[in-house]
Amino acid sequence: MDFTIPKDVADFLADMDAFIERELRPLERADDNIRFFDHRREDARTDWHRGGLPNEEWEALLRKVRTMADAAGFYRYPLPRQYGGRDGTNLGMAIIREDLAAKGLGLHCDLQTEHSIVSNHVGLLLMLEYGTEVQKERFLAGLLDGSLGFAFGITEPEHGSDATHMETRARRDGNGWRIDGEKTWNTGVHTAPYDLIFARTRGHAGDGDGITAFLVPTDASGFKIEEYLWTFNMPTDHARISLTDVRVPDEAVFGGEGRGLQVVQHFFNENRIRQAASSLGAAQYCIDEAVAYAKVRKPFGKPLAANQAIQFPLVELQTQCEMLRALIHKTAWLMDVEGTFSASDKVSMCNYWANRLCCEAADRAMQVARRRGNDRRPADRGLHDGSGGVGLGARLPPPRGAVLRDPAGRPRGVRAAARRRRLSPQHRFVPKTGCAVAAEPAARLHLHEASSAGRTSRGRSGRPAGSRSRRGSGWRCAGCRRRRPGAAALQTGSSRQPEG
């Protein structure tokens, strides 16, 4: 097993870091653009007269940076070479996104807006994977140059991340569909000409099958932005929308009828492993800043870093970073080798722990910095914003139950596999320490069947009333781990029922 960063990724990081220092740092200092990252950040970015939407000047600056990054060959890294990319891998993207976030806030990377000089390009990748030829011809060019795109209408007010219980419905209407429902946290819909709306077309609540994705024009009749949801860090581009008798043609179906959940999971997996890496990078940034400050701050004549109360929490956080980094790299590698859906449970693990770790690291860094944690410098503001600057789909940890379910809501993992296992002739018992019994496999199987048949006559402990457990000897089933009668019971012909 080789944990070395691939050479092509290492070379990409070196070139990217040089580009940031050469092109973006001067741009941050020009025209007072640093106001978008220091203590003035929230007011500088937010247009309070438009309901808290991003300021047009701020969005124009981000577009300029994306154009610069694209011209330099960084922006399209994950795309196929035929579209100007580098056939980037999930592992490569995880390493790159962590590296960017570990540099703190800047024009190179802003977690709150999901801005990065190396784009996720999830929408374009989904179009390549699931779009029809007509849809590709219509969308690909615009998705590449940023002139055309679509938001993602997945989350609903009453069901959160549980896509299987969505209440938005799409019904056949002549040669098209009529959509009714409601979505929330619909990010980017204020500028997107289309919204990828997920709706149930057949089946019942909880079914993994029967959900379909539709490319819905945001100017369609019945499509309404109800409000923009204000967040911990402003501005906001997260809308709550409603759809009332919204009609779309058959050509609007994206990914095939009834296959919407597959599109959802593909989007979640691709996006969340990168968000987890970004959160890890933000956590690492906070730890590094705290360590650097603790080394130079000298209250009572000695550095803060000499105090164990400062050392130990930072050591624990750094340990968690190392473990999380290994899990993220393993998960991204599995996605590259075995497919996007092969590690859905691990993606949820990464996303859950990365977001939590990011918040804990930001909190600890502010405690180490004390009042400096709310300073005017961009670096110190970065500590404060670390706990609230996590991107779309990662502001809060996903439900931990997502680790135990597949996209269709079925249980997965070791326990689920055990429930599906059936007794076979190879089902064997292994002796406990010190047991002298040497029974044949058939006899052991007989004991297992006998214990199953006799359970109804025993108490809650699995033994007859008044009997005592013989813990010094006996058999233990290697599959169900239940105890079997000991040597003395078999040799004396005890009438005790086998323990269940």
Buried (B, 14 or more C-beta within 10 A) or exposed (E): EEEEBEEEBEEBBEEBBEBBEEBBEEBBEEEEBBBBBBBBBBEBBBBEEEBBBBBEEBBEBBEEBBEBBBEBBBBBBBBBEEBEBBEBBBBBBBBBBBBBBBBBBBBBBBBBBBBBBBBBBBBBBBBBEBBBEEBBEBBBEBBBEEEBBBBBBBBBEEBBBBBBBBBBBBEEEEEBBBBBBBBBBBBBBBEBBBBBBBBBBBEEEEBBBBBBBBBBBBEBEBBBBEEBBEBEBBBBBBBBBBBEEBBBEEBBBBBEBBBBBBBBBBBBBBBBBBBBBBBBBBBBBBBBBBBEBBEEBEEEEEBBBEBEEBBEBBEEBBEBBEEBBEBBBBBBBBBBEEEBBBBBBBBBBBBBBBBBBBBBBBBBBBEBBEEBBEBEEBBBBBBBBBBBBBBBBBBEBBBEEBBBBBBBBEEBEEEBEEEEEEEEEEBBBEBBEEBEBEBEEEEBBEBBEBBBEBEEEBEEEBBBEEBEEBEEBBBBBEBBEBBBBBBBBBEEEEEBBBBB
